[in-house]
């Protein structure tokens, strides 16, 4: 399963932004512990500070990852399930 994670820094997170490279490595390590592969992180403009692409076997792993990341206090996340184009096309073929 693929998820798109919208990320915003908290006051703590932006105050300590220079630590971000270390935090990113820690996030990848945490992901491995809960069965999540943090594929890519993008710095963005607009409503969200960053967006990440995350792959995992199930939604429970994603929920654990998001909660554990939030517990640290540097970011707040919103997650959305993402279906690759091939899966989307398959679903269209299964419509009544």
PDB file of N, CA, C and O in Angstrom:
ATOM      1  N   UNK A   1       0.838  -1.175   0.000  1.00  0.00           N
ATOM      2  CA  UNK A   1       0.000   0.000   0.000  1.00  0.00           C
ATOM      3  C   UNK A   1       0.887   1.243   0.000  1.00  0.00           C
ATOM      4  O   UNK A   1       1.919   1.308   0.669  1.00  0.00           O
ATOM      5  N   UNK A   2       0.441   2.214  -0.773  1.00  0.00           N
ATOM      6  CA  UNK A   2       1.168   3.480  -0.828  1.00  0.00           C
ATOM      7  C   UNK A   2       0.340   4.542  -0.121  1.00  0.00           C
ATOM      8  O   UNK A   2      -0.883   4.578  -0.252  1.00  0.00           O
ATOM      9  N   UNK A   3       1.010   5.399   0.625  1.00  0.00           N
ATOM     10  CA  UNK A   3       0.373   6.519   1.304  1.00  0.00           C
ATOM     11  C   UNK A   3       1.104   7.800   0.951  1.00  0.00           C
ATOM     12  O   UNK A   3       2.323   7.811   0.779  1.00  0.00           O
ATOM     13  N   UNK A   4       0.344   8.874   0.847  1.00  0.00           N
ATOM     14  CA  UNK A   4       0.911  10.212   0.714  1.00  0.00           C
ATOM     15  C   UNK A   4       0.719  10.876   2.069  1.00  0.00           C
ATOM     16  O   UNK A   4      -0.401  10.962   2.573  1.00  0.00           O
ATOM     17  N   UNK A   5       1.804  11.341   2.650  1.00  0.00           N
ATOM     18  CA  UNK A   5       1.759  11.955   3.971  1.00  0.00           C
ATOM     19  C   UNK A   5       2.049  13.443   3.832  1.00  0.00           C
ATOM     20  O   UNK A   5       3.122  13.842   3.380  1.00  0.00           O
ATOM     21  N   UNK A   6       1.076  14.255   4.228  1.00  0.00           N
ATOM     22  CA  UNK A   6       1.251  15.707   4.259  1.00  0.00           C
ATOM     23  C   UNK A   6       1.784  16.062   5.637  1.00  0.00           C
ATOM     24  O   UNK A   6       1.248  15.619   6.652  1.00  0.00           O
ATOM     25  N   UNK A   7       2.841  16.865   5.666  1.00  0.00           N
ATOM     26  CA  UNK A   7       3.557  17.135   6.914  1.00  0.00           C
ATOM     27  C   UNK A   7       3.669  18.638   7.146  1.00  0.00           C
ATOM     28  O   UNK A   7       3.983  19.401   6.232  1.00  0.00           O
ATOM     29  N   UNK A   8       3.408  19.042   8.373  1.00  0.00           N
ATOM     30  CA  UNK A   8       3.640  20.420   8.787  1.00  0.00           C
ATOM     31  C   UNK A   8       4.505  20.416  10.035  1.00  0.00           C
ATOM     32  O   UNK A   8       4.331  19.585  10.926  1.00  0.00           O
ATOM     33  N   UNK A   9       5.446  21.361  10.087  1.00  0.00           N
ATOM     34  CA  UNK A   9       6.288  21.488  11.261  1.00  0.00           C
ATOM     35  C   UNK A   9       5.504  22.091  12.411  1.00  0.00           C
ATOM     36  O   UNK A   9       4.630  22.933  12.205  1.00  0.00           O
ATOM     37  N   UNK A  10       5.817  21.664  13.603  1.00  0.00           N
ATOM     38  CA  UNK A  10       5.310  22.315  14.802  1.00  0.00           C
ATOM     39  C   UNK A  10       6.270  23.455  15.136  1.00  0.00           C
ATOM     40  O   UNK A  10       7.288  23.629  14.466  1.00  0.00           O
ATOM     41  N   UNK A  11       5.947  24.225  16.163  1.00  0.00           N
ATOM     42  CA  UNK A  11       6.866  25.279  16.616  1.00  0.00           C
ATOM     43  C   UNK A  11       8.227  24.676  16.958  1.00  0.00           C
ATOM     44  O   UNK A  11       9.267  25.219  16.585  1.00  0.00           O
ATOM     45  N   UNK A  12       8.210  23.558  17.666  1.00  0.00           N
ATOM     46  CA  UNK A  12       9.451  22.867  18.034  1.00  0.00           C
ATOM     47  C   UNK A  12      10.208  22.433  16.789  1.00  0.00           C
ATOM     48  O   UNK A  12      11.426  22.596  16.709  1.00  0.00           O
ATOM     49  N   UNK A  13       9.491  21.883  15.818  1.00  0.00           N
ATOM     50  CA  UNK A  13      10.120  21.368  14.611  1.00  0.00           C
ATOM     51  C   UNK A  13      10.811  22.438  13.787  1.00  0.00           C
ATOM     52  O   UNK A  13      11.918  22.225  13.293  1.00  0.00           O
ATOM     53  N   UNK A  14      10.165  23.590  13.633  1.00  0.00           N
ATOM     54  CA  UNK A  14      10.782  24.647  12.832  1.00  0.00           C
ATOM     55  C   UNK A  14      11.894  25.337  13.613  1.00  0.00           C
ATOM     56  O   UNK A  14      12.880  25.784  13.026  1.00  0.00           O
ATOM     57  N   UNK A  15      11.746  25.423  14.915  1.00  0.00           N
ATOM     58  CA  UNK A  15      12.794  26.040  15.743  1.00  0.00           C
ATOM     59  C   UNK A  15      14.097  25.241  15.631  1.00  0.00           C
ATOM     60  O   UNK A  15      15.188  25.809  15.676  1.00  0.00           O
ATOM     61  N   UNK A  16      13.972  23.927  15.485  1.00  0.00           N
ATOM     62  CA  UNK A  16      15.140  23.044  15.398  1.00  0.00           C
ATOM     63  C   UNK A  16      15.329  22.488  13.982  1.00  0.00           C
ATOM     64  O   UNK A  16      15.784  21.357  13.814  1.00  0.00           O
ATOM     65  N   UNK A  17      14.981  23.282  12.967  1.00  0.00           N
ATOM     66  CA  UNK A  17      14.992  22.805  11.582  1.00  0.00           C
ATOM     67  C   UNK A  17      16.367  22.320  11.125  1.00  0.00           C
ATOM     68  O   UNK A  17      16.452  21.437  10.271  1.00  0.00           O
ATOM     69  N   UNK A  18      17.433  22.876  11.673  1.00  0.00           N
ATOM     70  CA  UNK A  18      18.770  22.444  11.245  1.00  0.00           C
ATOM     71  C   UNK A  18      19.062  20.996  11.624  1.00  0.00           C
ATOM     72  O   UNK A  18      19.992  20.388  11.094  1.00  0.00           O
ATOM     73  N   UNK A  19      18.272  20.445  12.539  1.00  0.00           N
ATOM     74  CA  UNK A  19      18.414  19.032  12.923  1.00  0.00           C
ATOM     75  C   UNK A  19      17.665  18.107  11.970  1.00  0.00           C
ATOM     76  O   UNK A  19      17.690  16.890  12.152  1.00  0.00           O
ATOM     77  N   UNK A  20      16.999  18.661  10.955  1.00  0.00           N
ATOM     78  CA  UNK A  20      16.156  17.852  10.092  1.00  0.00           C
ATOM     79  C   UNK A  20      16.870  16.647   9.472  1.00  0.00           C
ATOM     80  O   UNK A  20      16.284  15.564   9.451  1.00  0.00           O
ATOM     81  N   UNK A  21      18.091  16.774   8.970  1.00  0.00           N
ATOM     82  CA  UNK A  21      18.739  15.584   8.392  1.00  0.00           C
ATOM     83  C   UNK A  21      18.846  14.422   9.392  1.00  0.00           C
ATOM     84  O   UNK A  21      18.639  13.267   9.019  1.00  0.00           O
ATOM     85  N   UNK A  22      19.166  14.720  10.649  1.00  0.00           N
ATOM     86  CA  UNK A  22      19.223  13.658  11.670  1.00  0.00           C
ATOM     87  C   UNK A  22      17.833  13.096  11.928  1.00  0.00           C
ATOM     88  O   UNK A  22      17.674  11.887  12.098  1.00  0.00           O
ATOM     89  N   UNK A  23      16.831  13.958  11.960  1.00  0.00           N
ATOM     90  CA  UNK A  23      15.465  13.514  12.211  1.00  0.00           C
ATOM     91  C   UNK A  23      14.956  12.649  11.065  1.00  0.00           C
ATOM     92  O   UNK A  23      14.214  11.692  11.286  1.00  0.00           O
ATOM     93  N   UNK A  24      15.352  12.983   9.851  1.00  0.00           N
ATOM     94  CA  UNK A  24      14.936  12.187   8.695  1.00  0.00           C
ATOM     95  C   UNK A  24      15.513  10.773   8.779  1.00  0.00           C
ATOM     96  O   UNK A  24      14.817   9.800   8.491  1.00  0.00           O
ATOM     97  N   UNK A  25      16.774  10.661   9.172  1.00  0.00           N
ATOM     98  CA  UNK A  25      17.375   9.328   9.349  1.00  0.00           C
ATOM     99  C   UNK A  25      16.664   8.554  10.453  1.00  0.00           C
ATOM    100  O   UNK A  25      16.416   7.356  10.315  1.00  0.00           O
ATOM    101  N   UNK A  26      16.337   9.231  11.540  1.00  0.00           N
ATOM    102  CA  UNK A  26      15.622   8.581  12.644  1.00  0.00           C
ATOM    103  C   UNK A  26      14.237   8.132  12.186  1.00  0.00           C
ATOM    104  O   UNK A  26      13.763   7.074  12.600  1.00  0.00           O
ATOM    105  N   UNK A  27      13.583   8.924  11.338  1.00  0.00           N
ATOM    106  CA  UNK A  27      12.262   8.557  10.822  1.00  0.00           C
ATOM    107  C   UNK A  27      12.353   7.303   9.955  1.00  0.00           C
ATOM    108  O   UNK A  27      11.493   6.427  10.039  1.00  0.00           O
ATOM    109  N   UNK A  28      13.379   7.214   9.132  1.00  0.00           N
ATOM    110  CA  UNK A  28      13.558   6.015   8.299  1.00  0.00           C
ATOM    111  C   UNK A  28      13.806   4.780   9.169  1.00  0.00           C
ATOM    112  O   UNK A  28      13.271   3.707   8.891  1.00  0.00           O
ATOM    113  N   UNK A  29      14.611   4.931  10.213  1.00  0.00           N
ATOM    114  CA  UNK A  29      14.864   3.821  11.132  1.00  0.00           C
ATOM    115  C   UNK A  29      13.582   3.398  11.846  1.00  0.00           C
ATOM    116  O   UNK A  29      13.306   2.206  11.979  1.00  0.00           O
ATOM    117  N   UNK A  30      12.804   4.369  12.302  1.00  0.00           N
ATOM    118  CA  UNK A  30      11.533   4.072  12.945  1.00  0.00           C
ATOM    119  C   UNK A  30      10.600   3.350  11.981  1.00  0.00           C
ATOM    120  O   UNK A  30       9.927   2.390  12.357  1.00  0.00           O
ATOM    121  N   UNK A  31      10.566   3.816  10.742  1.00  0.00           N
ATOM    122  CA  UNK A  31       9.735   3.172   9.736  1.00  0.00           C
ATOM    123  C   UNK A  31      10.065   1.703   9.582  1.00  0.00           C
ATOM    124  O   UNK A  31       9.165   0.865   9.511  1.00  0.00           O
ATOM    125  N   UNK A  32      11.343   1.384   9.529  1.00  0.00           N
ATOM    126  CA  UNK A  32      11.753  -0.014   9.405  1.00  0.00           C
ATOM    127  C   UNK A  32      11.240  -0.850  10.574  1.00  0.00           C
ATOM    128  O   UNK A  32      10.846  -2.002  10.393  1.00  0.00           O
ATOM    129  N   UNK A  33      11.247  -0.265  11.776  1.00  0.00           N
ATOM    130  CA  UNK A  33      10.797  -0.991  12.968  1.00  0.00           C
ATOM    131  C   UNK A  33       9.310  -1.318  12.924  1.00  0.00           C
ATOM    132  O   UNK A  33       8.882  -2.334  13.472  1.00  0.00           O
ATOM    133  N   UNK A  34       8.517  -0.462  12.274  1.00  0.00           N
ATOM    134  CA  UNK A  34       7.067  -0.687  12.237  1.00  0.00           C
ATOM    135  C   UNK A  34       6.583  -1.153  10.862  1.00  0.00           C
ATOM    136  O   UNK A  34       5.379  -1.192  10.612  1.00  0.00           O
ATOM    137  N   UNK A  35       7.509  -1.506   9.973  1.00  0.00           N
ATOM    138  CA  UNK A  35       7.124  -2.058   8.675  1.00  0.00           C
ATOM    139  C   UNK A  35       6.731  -1.025   7.633  1.00  0.00           C
ATOM    140  O   UNK A  35       5.885  -1.289   6.779  1.00  0.00           O
ATOM    141  N   UNK A  36       7.346   0.157   7.702  1.00  0.00           N
ATOM    142  CA  UNK A  36       7.047   1.241   6.769  1.00  0.00           C
ATOM    143  C   UNK A  36       8.331   1.624   6.034  1.00  0.00           C
ATOM    144  O   UNK A  36       9.390   1.763   6.646  1.00  0.00           O
ATOM    145  N   UNK A  37       8.224   1.792   4.720  1.00  0.00           N
ATOM    146  CA  UNK A  37       9.358   2.228   3.899  1.00  0.00           C
ATOM    147  C   UNK A  37       9.101   3.663   3.467  1.00  0.00           C
ATOM    148  O   UNK A  37       8.213   3.923   2.654  1.00  0.00           O
ATOM    149  N   UNK A  38       9.874   4.590   4.007  1.00  0.00           N
ATOM    150  CA  UNK A  38       9.772   5.999   3.656  1.00  0.00           C
ATOM    151  C   UNK A  38      10.502   6.186   2.330  1.00  0.00           C
ATOM    152  O   UNK A  38      11.726   6.312   2.301  1.00  0.00           O
ATOM    153  N   UNK A  39       9.746   6.203   1.237  1.00  0.00           N
ATOM    154  CA  UNK A  39      10.330   6.206  -0.106  1.00  0.00           C
ATOM    155  C   UNK A  39      10.982   7.528  -0.477  1.00  0.00           C
ATOM    156  O   UNK A  39      12.112   7.557  -0.966  1.00  0.00           O
ATOM    157  N   UNK A  40      10.261   8.631  -0.242  1.00  0.00           N
ATOM    158  CA  UNK A  40      10.759   9.932  -0.676  1.00  0.00           C
ATOM    159  C   UNK A  40      10.106  11.026   0.159  1.00  0.00           C
ATOM    160  O   UNK A  40       8.937  10.922   0.533  1.00  0.00           O
ATOM    161  N   UNK A  41      10.872  12.077   0.448  1.00  0.00           N
ATOM    162  CA  UNK A  41      10.345  13.241   1.152  1.00  0.00           C
ATOM    163  C   UNK A  41      10.618  14.464   0.285  1.00  0.00           C
ATOM    164  O   UNK A  41      11.718  14.639  -0.239  1.00  0.00           O
ATOM    165  N   UNK A  42       9.598  15.303   0.145  1.00  0.00           N
ATOM    166  CA  UNK A  42       9.714  16.515  -0.662  1.00  0.00           C
ATOM    167  C   UNK A  42       9.437  17.733   0.206  1.00  0.00           C
ATOM    168  O   UNK A  42       8.464  17.741   0.960  1.00  0.00           O
ATOM    169  N   UNK A  43      10.269  18.759   0.115  1.00  0.00           N
ATOM    170  CA  UNK A  43       9.968  20.060   0.686  1.00  0.00           C
ATOM    171  C   UNK A  43       8.963  20.708  -0.259  1.00  0.00           C
ATOM    172  O   UNK A  43       9.153  20.679  -1.475  1.00  0.00           O
ATOM    173  N   UNK A  44       7.894  21.291   0.284  1.00  0.00           N
ATOM    174  CA  UNK A  44       6.856  21.861  -0.570  1.00  0.00           C
ATOM    175  C   UNK A  44       6.510  23.280  -0.127  1.00  0.00           C
ATOM    176  O   UNK A  44       6.848  23.704   0.978  1.00  0.00           O
ATOM    177  N   UNK A  45       5.840  23.991  -1.002  1.00  0.00           N
ATOM    178  CA  UNK A  45       5.291  25.297  -0.671  1.00  0.00           C
ATOM    179  C   UNK A  45       3.782  25.149  -0.619  1.00  0.00           C
ATOM    180  O   UNK A  45       3.227  24.179  -1.136  1.00  0.00           O
ATOM    181  N   UNK A  46       3.132  26.092  -0.007  1.00  0.00           N
ATOM    182  CA  UNK A  46       1.674  26.035   0.052  1.00  0.00           C
ATOM    183  C   UNK A  46       1.182  25.561   1.410  1.00  0.00           C
ATOM    184  O   UNK A  46       1.756  25.904   2.444  1.00  0.00           O
ATOM    185  N   UNK A  47       0.127  24.779   1.400  1.00  0.00           N
ATOM    186  CA  UNK A  47      -0.555  24.372   2.625  1.00  0.00           C
ATOM    187  C   UNK A  47       0.314  23.507   3.543  1.00  0.00           C
ATOM    188  O   UNK A  47       0.181  23.577   4.765  1.00  0.00           O
ATOM    189  N   UNK A  48       1.194  22.703   2.967  1.00  0.00           N
ATOM    190  CA  UNK A  48       2.009  21.782   3.761  1.00  0.00           C
ATOM    191  C   UNK A  48       3.490  22.093   3.576  1.00  0.00           C
ATOM    192  O   UNK A  48       3.920  22.539   2.513  1.00  0.00           O
ATOM    193  N   UNK A  49       4.261  21.849   4.634  1.00  0.00           N
ATOM    194  CA  UNK A  49       5.700  22.105   4.594  1.00  0.00           C
ATOM    195  C   UNK A  49       6.462  21.030   3.825  1.00  0.00           C
ATOM    196  O   UNK A  49       7.449  21.314   3.147  1.00  0.00           O
ATOM    197  N   UNK A  50       5.987  19.790   3.944  1.00  0.00           N
ATOM    198  CA  UNK A  50       6.618  18.670   3.247  1.00  0.00           C
ATOM    199  C   UNK A  50       5.541  17.668   2.853  1.00  0.00           C
ATOM    200  O   UNK A  50       4.430  17.682   3.384  1.00  0.00           O
ATOM    201  N   UNK A  51       5.895  16.793   1.904  1.00  0.00           N
ATOM    202  CA  UNK A  51       5.054  15.671   1.516  1.00  0.00           C
ATOM    203  C   UNK A  51       5.977  14.461   1.410  1.00  0.00           C
ATOM    204  O   UNK A  51       7.091  14.561   0.895  1.00  0.00           O
ATOM    205  N   UNK A  52       5.502  13.313   1.905  1.00  0.00           N
ATOM    206  CA  UNK A  52       6.301  12.081   1.837  1.00  0.00           C
ATOM    207  C   UNK A  52       5.504  10.981   1.157  1.00  0.00           C
ATOM    208  O   UNK A  52       4.281  10.911   1.285  1.00  0.00           O
ATOM    209  N   UNK A  53       6.210  10.126   0.435  1.00  0.00           N
ATOM    210  CA  UNK A  53       5.623   8.916  -0.133  1.00  0.00           C
ATOM    211  C   UNK A  53       6.086   7.753   0.731  1.00  0.00           C
ATOM    212  O   UNK A  53       7.282   7.553   0.941  1.00  0.00           O
ATOM    213  N   UNK A  54       5.118   6.992   1.226  1.00  0.00           N
ATOM    214  CA  UNK A  54       5.397   5.922   2.167  1.00  0.00           C
ATOM    215  C   UNK A  54       4.737   4.641   1.673  1.00  0.00           C
ATOM    216  O   UNK A  54       3.584   4.653   1.243  1.00  0.00           O
ATOM    217  N   UNK A  55       5.471   3.541   1.736  1.00  0.00           N
ATOM    218  CA  UNK A  55       4.925   2.244   1.330  1.00  0.00           C
ATOM    219  C   UNK A  55       4.938   1.298   2.523  1.00  0.00           C
ATOM    220  O   UNK A  55       5.901   1.259   3.290  1.00  0.00           O
ATOM    221  N   UNK A  56       3.857   0.538   2.670  1.00  0.00           N
ATOM    222  CA  UNK A  56       3.739  -0.403   3.770  1.00  0.00           C
ATOM    223  C   UNK A  56       2.755  -1.507   3.399  1.00  0.00           C
ATOM    224  O   UNK A  56       1.976  -1.364   2.457  1.00  0.00           O
ATOM    225  N   UNK A  57       2.797  -2.593   4.134  1.00  0.00           N
ATOM    226  CA  UNK A  57       1.929  -3.729   3.840  1.00  0.00           C
ATOM    227  C   UNK A  57       0.479  -3.479   4.239  1.00  0.00           C
ATOM    228  O   UNK A  57      -0.433  -4.060   3.652  1.00  0.00           O
ATOM    229  N   UNK A  58       0.257  -2.612   5.239  1.00  0.00           N
ATOM    230  CA  UNK A  58      -1.118  -2.388   5.694  1.00  0.00           C
ATOM    231  C   UNK A  58      -1.270  -1.036   6.381  1.00  0.00           C
ATOM    232  O   UNK A  58      -0.285  -0.388   6.737  1.00  0.00           O
ATOM    233  N   UNK A  59      -2.499  -0.632   6.555  1.00  0.00           N
ATOM    234  CA  UNK A  59      -2.795   0.655   7.163  1.00  0.00           C
ATOM    235  C   UNK A  59      -2.418   0.737   8.628  1.00  0.00           C
ATOM    236  O   UNK A  59      -2.129   1.823   9.129  1.00  0.00           O
ATOM    237  N   UNK A  60      -2.416  -0.401   9.334  1.00  0.00           N
ATOM    238  CA  UNK A  60      -2.026  -0.392  10.745  1.00  0.00           C
ATOM    239  C   UNK A  60      -0.589   0.097  10.908  1.00  0.00           C
ATOM    240  O   UNK A  60      -0.290   0.884  11.806  1.00  0.00           O
ATOM    241  N   UNK A  61       0.293  -0.374  10.033  1.00  0.00           N
ATOM    242  CA  UNK A  61       1.691   0.062  10.102  1.00  0.00           C
ATOM    243  C   UNK A  61       1.795   1.568   9.888  1.00  0.00           C
ATOM    244  O   UNK A  61       2.571   2.247  10.561  1.00  0.00           O
ATOM    245  N   UNK A  62       1.013   2.081   8.950  1.00  0.00           N
ATOM    246  CA  UNK A  62       1.040   3.513   8.677  1.00  0.00           C
ATOM    247  C   UNK A  62       0.554   4.300   9.885  1.00  0.00           C
ATOM    248  O   UNK A  62       1.133   5.330  10.232  1.00  0.00           O
ATOM    249  N   UNK A  63      -0.501   3.824  10.522  1.00  0.00           N
ATOM    250  CA  UNK A  63      -1.031   4.503  11.709  1.00  0.00           C
ATOM    251  C   UNK A  63      -0.001   4.519  12.833  1.00  0.00           C
ATOM    252  O   UNK A  63       0.174   5.542  13.496  1.00  0.00           O
ATOM    253  N   UNK A  64       0.682   3.398  13.054  1.00  0.00           N
ATOM    254  CA  UNK A  64       1.720   3.328  14.089  1.00  0.00           C
ATOM    255  C   UNK A  64       2.843   4.318  13.789  1.00  0.00           C
ATOM    256  O   UNK A  64       3.330   5.017  14.678  1.00  0.00           O
ATOM    257  N   UNK A  65       3.240   4.363  12.530  1.00  0.00           N
ATOM    258  CA  UNK A  65       4.315   5.264  12.116  1.00  0.00           C
ATOM    259  C   UNK A  65       3.918   6.721  12.351  1.00  0.00           C
ATOM    260  O   UNK A  65       4.691   7.494  12.915  1.00  0.00           O
ATOM    261  N   UNK A  66       2.716   7.093  11.919  1.00  0.00           N
ATOM    262  CA  UNK A  66       2.263   8.481  12.075  1.00  0.00           C
ATOM    263  C   UNK A  66       2.153   8.864  13.551  1.00  0.00           C
ATOM    264  O   UNK A  66       2.542   9.966  13.937  1.00  0.00           O
ATOM    265  N   UNK A  67       1.624   7.956  14.376  1.00  0.00           N
ATOM    266  CA  UNK A  67       1.506   8.267  15.803  1.00  0.00           C
ATOM    267  C   UNK A  67       2.877   8.409  16.454  1.00  0.00           C
ATOM    268  O   UNK A  67       3.104   9.330  17.239  1.00  0.00           O
ATOM    269  N   UNK A  68       3.788   7.499  16.128  1.00  0.00           N
ATOM    270  CA  UNK A  68       5.129   7.552  16.714  1.00  0.00           C
ATOM    271  C   UNK A  68       5.864   8.819  16.289  1.00  0.00           C
ATOM    272  O   UNK A  68       6.571   9.428  17.092  1.00  0.00           O
ATOM    273  N   UNK A  69       5.697   9.216  15.032  1.00  0.00           N
ATOM    274  CA  UNK A  69       6.335  10.448  14.565  1.00  0.00           C
ATOM    275  C   UNK A  69       5.734  11.654  15.281  1.00  0.00           C
ATOM    276  O   UNK A  69       6.463  12.569  15.664  1.00  0.00           O
ATOM    277  N   UNK A  70       4.428  11.668  15.464  1.00  0.00           N
ATOM    278  CA  UNK A  70       3.775  12.770  16.151  1.00  0.00           C
ATOM    279  C   UNK A  70       4.183  12.885  17.606  1.00  0.00           C
ATOM    280  O   UNK A  70       4.246  13.988  18.151  1.00  0.00           O
ATOM    281  N   UNK A  71       4.462  11.748  18.242  1.00  0.00           N
ATOM    282  CA  UNK A  71       4.856  11.743  19.656  1.00  0.00           C
ATOM    283  C   UNK A  71       6.144  12.522  19.899  1.00  0.00           C
ATOM    284  O   UNK A  71       6.337  13.073  20.982  1.00  0.00           O
ATOM    285  N   UNK A  72       7.018  12.572  18.913  1.00  0.00           N
ATOM    286  CA  UNK A  72       8.296  13.268  19.054  1.00  0.00           C
ATOM    287  C   UNK A  72       8.075  14.779  19.171  1.00  0.00           C
ATOM    288  O   UNK A  72       8.835  15.470  19.850  1.00  0.00           O
ATOM    289  N   UNK A  73       7.032  15.290  18.506  1.00  0.00           N
ATOM    290  CA  UNK A  73       6.667  16.689  18.656  1.00  0.00           C
ATOM    291  C   UNK A  73       7.178  17.653  17.611  1.00  0.00           C
ATOM    292  O   UNK A  73       6.956  18.858  17.734  1.00  0.00           O
ATOM    293  N   UNK A  74       7.870  17.155  16.567  1.00  0.00           N
ATOM    294  CA  UNK A  74       8.414  18.060  15.554  1.00  0.00           C
ATOM    295  C   UNK A  74       7.487  18.283  14.366  1.00  0.00           C
ATOM    296  O   UNK A  74       7.608  19.284  13.660  1.00  0.00           O
ATOM    297  N   UNK A  75       6.561  17.349  14.144  1.00  0.00           N
ATOM    298  CA  UNK A  75       5.680  17.443  12.979  1.00  0.00           C
ATOM    299  C   UNK A  75       4.268  17.006  13.338  1.00  0.00           C
ATOM    300  O   UNK A  75       4.032  16.335  14.343  1.00  0.00           O
ATOM    301  N   UNK A  76       3.338  17.412  12.480  1.00  0.00           N
ATOM    302  CA  UNK A  76       1.970  16.923  12.488  1.00  0.00           C
ATOM    303  C   UNK A  76       1.720  16.383  11.092  1.00  0.00           C
ATOM    304  O   UNK A  76       2.154  16.980  10.107  1.00  0.00           O
ATOM    305  N   UNK A  77       1.027  15.260  11.000  1.00  0.00           N
ATOM    306  CA  UNK A  77       0.838  14.612   9.702  1.00  0.00           C
ATOM    307  C   UNK A  77      -0.637  14.413   9.377  1.00  0.00           C
ATOM    308  O   UNK A  77      -1.493  14.373  10.260  1.00  0.00           O
ATOM    309  N   UNK A  78      -0.901  14.291   8.085  1.00  0.00           N
ATOM    310  CA  UNK A  78      -2.189  13.854   7.549  1.00  0.00           C
ATOM    311  C   UNK A  78      -1.838  12.815   6.493  1.00  0.00           C
ATOM    312  O   UNK A  78      -0.948  13.035   5.671  1.00  0.00           O
ATOM    313  N   UNK A  79      -2.533  11.690   6.514  1.00  0.00           N
ATOM    314  CA  UNK A  79      -2.208  10.632   5.560  1.00  0.00           C
ATOM    315  C   UNK A  79      -3.369  10.378   4.617  1.00  0.00           C
ATOM    316  O   UNK A  79      -4.534  10.535   4.982  1.00  0.00           O
ATOM    317  N   UNK A  80      -3.033   9.985   3.408  1.00  0.00           N
ATOM    318  CA  UNK A  80      -4.022   9.618   2.406  1.00  0.00           C
ATOM    319  C   UNK A  80      -3.540   8.373   1.681  1.00  0.00           C
ATOM    320  O   UNK A  80      -2.393   8.311   1.238  1.00  0.00           O
ATOM    321  N   UNK A  81      -4.407   7.390   1.560  1.00  0.00           N
ATOM    322  CA  UNK A  81      -4.076   6.174   0.809  1.00  0.00           C
ATOM    323  C   UNK A  81      -3.978   6.555  -0.663  1.00  0.00           C
ATOM    324  O   UNK A  81      -4.803   7.319  -1.166  1.00  0.00           O
ATOM    325  N   UNK A  82      -2.973   6.026  -1.353  1.00  0.00           N
ATOM    326  CA  UNK A  82      -2.770   6.311  -2.776  1.00  0.00           C
ATOM    327  C   UNK A  82      -2.726   4.998  -3.558  1.00  0.00           C
ATOM    328  O   UNK A  82      -2.011   4.066  -3.187  1.00  0.00           O
ATOM    329  N   UNK A  83      -3.496   4.938  -4.639  1.00  0.00           N
ATOM    330  CA  UNK A  83      -3.515   3.754  -5.488  1.00  0.00           C
ATOM    331  C   UNK A  83      -2.734   4.054  -6.763  1.00  0.00           C
ATOM    332  O   UNK A  83      -2.986   5.070  -7.412  1.00  0.00           O
ATOM    333  N   UNK A  84      -1.787   3.185  -7.133  1.00  0.00           N
ATOM    334  CA  UNK A  84      -1.075   3.370  -8.395  1.00  0.00           C
ATOM    335  C   UNK A  84      -2.050   3.282  -9.576  1.00  0.00           C
ATOM    336  O   UNK A  84      -3.126   2.694  -9.465  1.00  0.00           O
ATOM    337  N   UNK A  85      -1.662   3.863 -10.679  1.00  0.00           N
ATOM    338  CA  UNK A  85      -2.528   3.909 -11.850  1.00  0.00           C
ATOM    339  C   UNK A  85      -3.018   2.520 -12.268  1.00  0.00           C
ATOM    340  O   UNK A  85      -4.190   2.364 -12.608  1.00  0.00           O
ATOM    341  N   UNK A  86      -2.154   1.522 -12.249  1.00  0.00           N
ATOM    342  CA  UNK A  86      -2.562   0.169 -12.663  1.00  0.00           C
ATOM    343  C   UNK A  86      -3.672  -0.378 -11.757  1.00  0.00           C
ATOM    344  O   UNK A  86      -4.604  -1.019 -12.244  1.00  0.00           O
ATOM    345  N   UNK A  87      -3.581  -0.135 -10.455  1.00  0.00           N
ATOM    346  CA  UNK A  87      -4.628  -0.594  -9.536  1.00  0.00           C
ATOM    347  C   UNK A  87      -5.917   0.181  -9.770  1.00  0.00           C
ATOM    348  O   UNK A  87      -7.006  -0.388  -9.694  1.00  0.00           O
ATOM    349  N   UNK A  88      -5.802   1.462 -10.050  1.00  0.00           N
ATOM    350  CA  UNK A  88      -6.967   2.288 -10.340  1.00  0.00           C
ATOM    351  C   UNK A  88      -7.705   1.764 -11.574  1.00  0.00           C
ATOM    352  O   UNK A  88      -8.927   1.619 -11.563  1.00  0.00           O
ATOM    353  N   UNK A  89      -6.946   1.484 -12.636  1.00  0.00           N
ATOM    354  CA  UNK A  89      -7.535   0.967 -13.863  1.00  0.00           C
ATOM    355  C   UNK A  89      -8.212  -0.379 -13.611  1.00  0.00           C
ATOM    356  O   UNK A  89      -9.290  -0.648 -14.142  1.00  0.00           O
ATOM    357  N   UNK A  90      -7.573  -1.219 -12.800  1.00  0.00           N
ATOM    358  CA  UNK A  90      -8.166  -2.518 -12.445  1.00  0.00           C
ATOM    359  C   UNK A  90      -9.503  -2.310 -11.733  1.00  0.00           C
ATOM    360  O   UNK A  90     -10.483  -2.987 -12.044  1.00  0.00           O
ATOM    361  N   UNK A  91      -9.547  -1.370 -10.774  1.00  0.00           N
ATOM    362  CA  UNK A  91     -10.795  -1.085 -10.060  1.00  0.00           C
ATOM    363  C   UNK A  91     -11.880  -0.622 -11.026  1.00  0.00           C
ATOM    364  O   UNK A  91     -13.042  -1.002 -10.886  1.00  0.00           O
ATOM    365  N   UNK A  92     -11.502   0.198 -12.005  1.00  0.00           N
ATOM    366  CA  UNK A  92     -12.489   0.669 -12.978  1.00  0.00           C
ATOM    367  C   UNK A  92     -13.102  -0.498 -13.739  1.00  0.00           C
ATOM    368  O   UNK A  92     -14.297  -0.499 -14.037  1.00  0.00           O
ATOM    369  N   UNK A  93     -12.273  -1.494 -14.051  1.00  0.00           N
ATOM    370  CA  UNK A  93     -12.766  -2.673 -14.758  1.00  0.00           C
ATOM    371  C   UNK A  93     -13.675  -3.543 -13.918  1.00  0.00           C
ATOM    372  O   UNK A  93     -14.410  -4.371 -14.456  1.00  0.00           O
ATOM    373  N   UNK A  94     -13.638  -3.370 -12.606  1.00  0.00           N
ATOM    374  CA  UNK A  94     -14.467  -4.164 -11.703  1.00  0.00           C
ATOM    375  C   UNK A  94     -15.762  -3.459 -11.316  1.00  0.00           C
ATOM    376  O   UNK A  94     -16.578  -4.011 -10.578  1.00  0.00           O
ATOM    377  N   UNK A  95     -15.948  -2.242 -11.814  1.00  0.00           N
ATOM    378  CA  UNK A  95     -17.179  -1.517 -11.506  1.00  0.00           C
ATOM    379  C   UNK A  95     -18.372  -2.207 -12.164  1.00  0.00           C
ATOM    380  O   UNK A  95     -18.239  -2.768 -13.252  1.00  0.00           O
ATOM    381  N   UNK A  96     -19.544  -2.169 -11.508  1.00  0.00           N
ATOM    382  CA  UNK A  96     -20.733  -2.808 -12.095  1.00  0.00           C
ATOM    383  C   UNK A  96     -21.238  -2.048 -13.319  1.00  0.00           C
ATOM    384  O   UNK A  96     -22.228  -2.450 -13.930  1.00  0.00           O
TER     385      UNK A  96
END
